[in-house]
Amino acid sequence: MTGIKYLLDTNIVIGLLKAFPDATNLLQPYPDLLEKCAVSQITRMELLGFPGVDMENTQ
């Protein structure tokens, strides 16, 4: 088992990377939640098309 329980959507990842309050407020009650999250390869490809996000931020 990998410990991954959640798959994050592209919009949530962008919100977290850009520190949008709606996205960051979702995680405030669960500080360790990101350790149990992953993103798909499709989400990684979608993030490459978003201005200001590079692969270094998505790994």
ChimeraX commands (.cxc) that place a marker at each C-alpha (Angstrom):
marker #1 position 0.00,0.00,0.00 radius 0.5
marker #1 position 1.22,3.46,-0.86 radius 0.5
marker #1 position -0.80,5.46,1.66 radius 0.5
marker #1 position -2.43,7.47,-1.13 radius 0.5
marker #1 position -6.11,8.00,-0.38 radius 0.5
marker #1 position -7.04,11.01,-2.51 radius 0.5
marker #1 position -6.50,12.08,-6.11 radius 0.5
marker #1 position -6.40,15.86,-6.52 radius 0.5
marker #1 position -8.14,17.64,-9.37 radius 0.5
marker #1 position -6.21,20.11,-11.52 radius 0.5
marker #1 position -8.22,23.07,-10.22 radius 0.5
marker #1 position -7.42,22.24,-6.61 radius 0.5
marker #1 position -3.70,21.89,-7.39 radius 0.5
marker #1 position -3.65,25.26,-9.18 radius 0.5
marker #1 position -5.52,26.82,-6.28 radius 0.5
marker #1 position -2.99,25.45,-3.81 radius 0.5
marker #1 position 0.02,26.49,-5.89 radius 0.5
marker #1 position -1.38,30.01,-6.27 radius 0.5
marker #1 position -2.51,30.10,-2.60 radius 0.5
marker #1 position -6.13,30.86,-3.45 radius 0.5
marker #1 position -8.09,31.12,-0.19 radius 0.5
marker #1 position -10.87,28.75,-1.31 radius 0.5
marker #1 position -8.34,25.98,-1.97 radius 0.5
marker #1 position -6.13,26.57,1.06 radius 0.5
marker #1 position -9.14,26.80,3.40 radius 0.5
marker #1 position -10.15,23.29,2.36 radius 0.5
marker #1 position -6.94,21.89,3.83 radius 0.5
marker #1 position -6.61,23.98,7.00 radius 0.5
marker #1 position -8.56,21.54,9.21 radius 0.5
marker #1 position -6.41,18.66,7.86 radius 0.5
marker #1 position -2.72,19.66,7.98 radius 0.5
marker #1 position -1.42,16.18,7.08 radius 0.5
marker #1 position -3.89,15.56,4.25 radius 0.5
marker #1 position -1.47,16.42,1.42 radius 0.5
marker #1 position 0.74,13.51,2.45 radius 0.5
marker #1 position -2.14,11.21,1.46 radius 0.5
marker #1 position -2.81,12.91,-1.90 radius 0.5
marker #1 position -1.56,12.34,-5.42 radius 0.5
marker #1 position -2.12,13.79,-8.88 radius 0.5
marker #1 position -2.58,11.85,-12.09 radius 0.5
marker #1 position -0.33,12.11,-15.13 radius 0.5
marker #1 position -3.19,13.86,-16.93 radius 0.5
marker #1 position -3.32,16.48,-14.16 radius 0.5
marker #1 position 0.44,16.98,-14.52 radius 0.5
marker #1 position 0.01,17.54,-18.27 radius 0.5
marker #1 position -2.84,19.98,-17.68 radius 0.5
marker #1 position -0.70,21.89,-15.19 radius 0.5
marker #1 position 2.01,22.34,-17.82 radius 0.5
marker #1 position -0.48,24.37,-19.86 radius 0.5
marker #1 position -1.26,26.71,-16.99 radius 0.5
marker #1 position 0.79,29.95,-17.00 radius 0.5
marker #1 position 3.27,30.23,-14.16 radius 0.5
marker #1 position 3.31,26.53,-13.21 radius 0.5
marker #1 position 6.32,24.41,-14.07 radius 0.5
marker #1 position 7.10,20.75,-13.46 radius 0.5
marker #1 position 9.30,21.63,-10.49 radius 0.5
marker #1 position 6.15,22.80,-8.66 radius 0.5
marker #1 position 4.20,19.62,-9.45 radius 0.5
marker #1 position 6.57,16.94,-8.19 radius 0.5
marker link #1:1,2 radius 0.2
marker link #1:2,3 radius 0.2
marker link #1:3,4 radius 0.2
marker link #1:4,5 radius 0.2
marker link #1:5,6 radius 0.2
marker link #1:6,7 radius 0.2
marker link #1:7,8 radius 0.2
marker link #1:8,9 radius 0.2
marker link #1:9,10 radius 0.2
marker link #1:10,11 radius 0.2
marker link #1:11,12 radius 0.2
marker link #1:12,13 radius 0.2
marker link #1:13,14 radius 0.2
marker link #1:14,15 radius 0.2
marker link #1:15,16 radius 0.2
marker link #1:16,17 radius 0.2
marker link #1:17,18 radius 0.2
marker link #1:18,19 radius 0.2
marker link #1:19,20 radius 0.2
marker link #1:20,21 radius 0.2
marker link #1:21,22 radius 0.2
marker link #1:22,23 radius 0.2
marker link #1:23,24 radius 0.2
marker link #1:24,25 radius 0.2
marker link #1:25,26 radius 0.2
marker link #1:26,27 radius 0.2
marker link #1:27,28 radius 0.2
marker link #1:28,29 radius 0.2
marker link #1:29,30 radius 0.2
marker link #1:30,31 radius 0.2
marker link #1:31,32 radius 0.2
marker link #1:32,33 radius 0.2
marker link #1:33,34 radius 0.2
marker link #1:34,35 radius 0.2
marker link #1:35,36 radius 0.2
marker link #1:36,37 radius 0.2
marker link #1:37,38 radius 0.2
marker link #1:38,39 radius 0.2
marker link #1:39,40 radius 0.2
marker link #1:40,41 radius 0.2
marker link #1:41,42 radius 0.2
marker link #1:42,43 radius 0.2
marker link #1:43,44 radius 0.2
marker link #1:44,45 radius 0.2
marker link #1:45,46 radius 0.2
marker link #1:46,47 radius 0.2
marker link #1:47,48 radius 0.2
marker link #1:48,49 radius 0.2
marker link #1:49,50 radius 0.2
marker link #1:50,51 radius 0.2
marker link #1:51,52 radius 0.2
marker link #1:52,53 radius 0.2
marker link #1:53,54 radius 0.2
marker link #1:54,55 radius 0.2
marker link #1:55,56 radius 0.2
marker link #1:56,57 radius 0.2
marker link #1:57,58 radius 0.2
marker link #1:58,59 radius 0.2
view
